[in-house]
């Protein structure tokens, strides 16, 4: 009884020591600056030849909203996603246009994550075409074709292994031409439980490094690949958005990963493959950045033929001559165009793998908080934490017992 009274008098000390001891080990490791390991391909690579073939198929259809060719392309992409075994769906909406309302439809294919299926990486590109683009090969059959090939690649990549731990959504947006109604509708109607960790946008790429720039009067040796990323320095395009430090940190990690893959791991020259803040982008990625989601736009040569003062990147987008044949003509042949496709394809699939790896690592080090009734202060403790806590309690009880014995002997000596 005397010991129990002594124990009761020192219970606050014991609990404090226990909490301090257990909390030192229950929070996991402190996350350091991310180390970007080279993504492992498992011997499987996405195919530039497959992308070329898909461009050839999709650009056969006139894909302006409301046309039969547009619906044919929609059905084709849907069937491709289904054939890969993706959870495939259509997201339909009404697009308000000057020439009358039209039906729009995003074609979505989801590869579900094994551990955190509500956390998504999104890879997308629009499949609709400008009213004057009867084929729309560069803008943007090239991007839609790449989304299809990346979907095929990732399904095959994960066939013989666990994963991905988070989900990957392959999205072909509608109604990008004229304002980006498809991607903005998707974001505005996203279920609240879904968290998008990053977005990769493919829109008008393939005519880029290492393709030689043979345009008469051009002063540049190669066509550039522009990688317009969520900003970390120049926020002029997004000056109305209040990005906090955490969001800017995410933007920075994403842009650093993009640079590491482009320059360190693949050795692309920074003067021809440019990782830069998005300051004037006009594609689907901007809606993700405005939602504080790290994003990048893959874009090759991109100037109208009518533009003056720049002979380096005059482009045929939004014209009837936006065809696969024109792309090959600009590139110097099919083999050269395949090289340009390979540059963007390599960076995009490795970036996707890098994001998936970073998100999986972050998820494993940040367990979901539990309610108090489901474990209280023990909820974040692993087996090591429990062992240390038990040992700590035994040591504390031993110390208190020794103090009680000494106290008792001291009283007896006094008497």
C-alpha positions, -999 to 999 in steps of 0.1 A, spaced: 0 0 0 28 23 8 44 16 -26 11 22 -43 8 56 -26 44 64 -36 36 53 -72 5 75 -73 25 105 -62 49 100 -90 25 89 -117 28 122 -136 66 118 -138 61 83 -151 36 92 -177 57 122 -189 87 100 -193 67 74 -211 53 100 -236 86 116 -242 103 82 -247 76 68 -270 71 100 -291 108 100 -299 104 69 -319 68 69 -332 70 95 -359 92 75 -383 122 90 -400 127 127 -408 123 131 -445 154 145 -461 159 162 -495 146 137 -520 172 116 -538 162 109 -573 172 74 -582 170 64 -619 137 48 -626 140 10 -632 125 0 -666 125 -38 -660 136 -41 -696 103 -27 -708 102 5 -728 74 26 -743 76 26 -781 80 57 -803 69 35 -832 36 28 -814 31 65 -809 37 72 -846 12 45 -855 -14 60 -832 -9 95 -846 -14 80 -881 -48 65 -870 -61 94 -849 -52 121 -875 -73 104 -901 -104 118 -884 -116 154 -884 -120 159 -846 -137 192 -842 -165 190 -816 -198 176 -828 -184 159 -859 -186 123 -867 -148 120 -868 -146 134 -832 -170 107 -820 -150 80 -839 -118 92 -821 -136 92 -788 -148 56 -793 -114 45 -805 -95 58 -774 -122 43 -751 -117 9 -768 -79 11 -764 -81 19 -727 -105 -10 -722 -83 -34 -741 -55 -26 -717 -77 -36 -688 -80 0 -674 -111 11 -655 -124 31 -684 -151 58 -683 -165 88 -702 -170 121 -685 -196 140 -705 -205 177 -703 -218 206 -724 -193 230 -741 -205 265 -746 -193 279 -780 -200 309 -801 -214 287 -828 -236 268 -804 -234 243 -776 -217 210 -781 -213 177 -762 -178 172 -748 -164 139 -734 -132 132 -716 -120 96 -721 -104 84 -688 -86 52 -680 -76 44 -644 -48 21 -633 -57 16 -597 -31 18 -569 -26 -11 -545 -21 9 -513 -35 44 -519 -60 42 -547 -75 77 -540 -41 93 -546 -36 99 -584 -9 108 -608 -26 121 -640 -11 119 -675 -31 136 -702 -34 153 -735 -64 166 -756 -77 147 -785 -101 173 -800 -89 195 -829 -93 231 -841 -121 238 -866 -95 245 -894 -74 214 -886 -88 187 -907 -63 162 -894 -48 178 -862 -17 154 -862 7 177 -843 -21 194 -824 -29 171 -808 -30 136 -821 6 134 -810 -3 140 -774 -33 117 -773 -13 90 -790 14 93 -763 -12 90 -735 -24 58 -752 11 44 -754 20 53 -718 -12 36 -707 -2 4 -725 33 7 -712 24 11 -675 -1 -17 -676 26 -40 -690 52 -26 -666 31 -35 -635 18 -68 -648 45 -89 -631 50 -69 -599 31 -52 -571 19 -17 -578 16 10 -585 10 19 -549 -10 50 -560 -33 52 -590 -24 65 -624 -51 82 -645 -46 83 -683 -68 112 -696 -76 123 -731 -93 157 -727 -119 171 -749 -125 208 -758 -90 220 -752 -93 241 -783 -112 272 -774 -105 273 -737 -98 239 -721 -133 230 -710 -125 193 -706 -97 195 -681 -112 223 -662 -145 204 -659 -126 174 -647 -110 194 -619 -141 212 -608 -160 179 -605 -132 159 -589 -145 139 -559 -132 154 -526 -115 122 -515 -92 122 -546 -58 138 -542 -38 145 -574 -1 145 -567 11 157 -602 0 162 -638 19 155 -670 5 173 -701 14 162 -736 3 188 -762 22 194 -795 55 177 -789 76 154 -811 90 181 -834 117 188 -809 153 179 -800 172 161 -815 155 170 -847 175 195 -868 159 228 -875 160 231 -913 135 260 -916 150 285 -941 164 315 -923 165 298 -889 194 306 -866 189 276 -844 205 242 -849 177 221 -833 140 224 -825 136 228 -787 115 208 -763 99 232 -738 90 217 -704 68 243 -689 66 234 -652 46 247 -623 65 279 -613 91 282 -585 105 317 -594 83 335 -619 47 335 -608 36 363 -632 10 341 -649 -3 330 -615 0 362 -596 -36 360 -584 -29 326 -566 -16 326 -531 7 296 -531 20 287 -496 55 274 -488 44 238 -488 29 241 -523 61 259 -536 82 231 -520 61 205 -540 66 226 -572 103 227 -565 107 190 -559 87 183 -591 108 207 -612 141 193 -596 130 158 -605 122 169 -641 157 185 -644 174 155 -629 157 131 -654 163 154 -684 199 165 -677 216 141 -652 200 108 -661 196 112 -698 221 139 -707 198 161 -728 214 196 -735 196 223 -714 198 248 -743 175 225 -764 155 207 -737 144 236 -715 129 230 -680 114 264 -672 86 281 -652 53 283 -670 47 319 -676 25 320 -708 13 284 -713 -21 279 -729 -29 242 -725 -46 219 -700 -17 219 -675 -25 255 -663 -58 244 -647 -38 220 -625 -13 246 -615 -41 269 -605 -53 241 -582 -18 240 -566 -9 207 -583 26 203 -597 24 201 -635 44 202 -667 36 208 -703 56 190 -730 57 212 -760 78 213 -791 79 240 -819 49 263 -815 47 294 -836 20 303 -862 32 305 -898 19 341 -898 41 352 -868 67 377 -877 102 382 -863 108 345 -854 119 322 -882 130 295 -858 98 276 -850 72 284 -875 44 259 -871 14 246 -890 -10 241 -861 -47 249 -866 -43 245 -904 -54 219 -929 -17 209 -934 -13 197 -898 -7 162 -910 17 133 -901 33 138 -936 40 175 -927 55 165 -894 78 140 -911 87 167 -937 97 192 -910 116 164 -891 136 153 -921 119 119 -924 101 93 -903 133 81 -886 141 116 -874 105 122 -862 108 90 -841 139 104 -824 119 135 -815 90 114 -801 116 93 -782 129 124 -763 95 134 -749 84 98 -744 116 90 -724 113 120 -701 75 116 -696 76 79 -686 106 83 -664 90 114 -648 59 94 -641 79 66 -625 98 91 -604 65 107 -592 51 73 -584 82 64 -564 83 97 -545 46 94 -537 50 58 -525 79 68 -503 60 98 -489 30 76 -482 50 51 -463 66 77 -440 34 96 -433 8 72 -419 -28 83 -418 -37 97 -384 -60 74 -363 -88 84 -341 -81 84 -303 -104 55 -297 -85 34 -322 -53 35 -303 -47 70 -289 -10 77 -285 -1 42 -296 -17 47 -330 15 58 -347 38 34 -330 53 5 -349 67 -27 -333 100 -10 -324 81 18 -307 61 -6 -286 92 -25 -275 110 7 -266 79 20 -247 76 -13 -227 113 -12 -218 110 24 -208 81 16 -185 100 -12 -169 130 10 -163 109 38 -149 91 14 -126 125 0 -115 137 35 -107 106 43 -88 108 11 -68 144 18 -59 135 53 -48 107 39 -27 130 13 -10 156 40 -3 129 63 11 117 35 34 152 27 46 159 63 52 128 66 74 138 35 94 172 49 100 158 81 113 136 62 137 
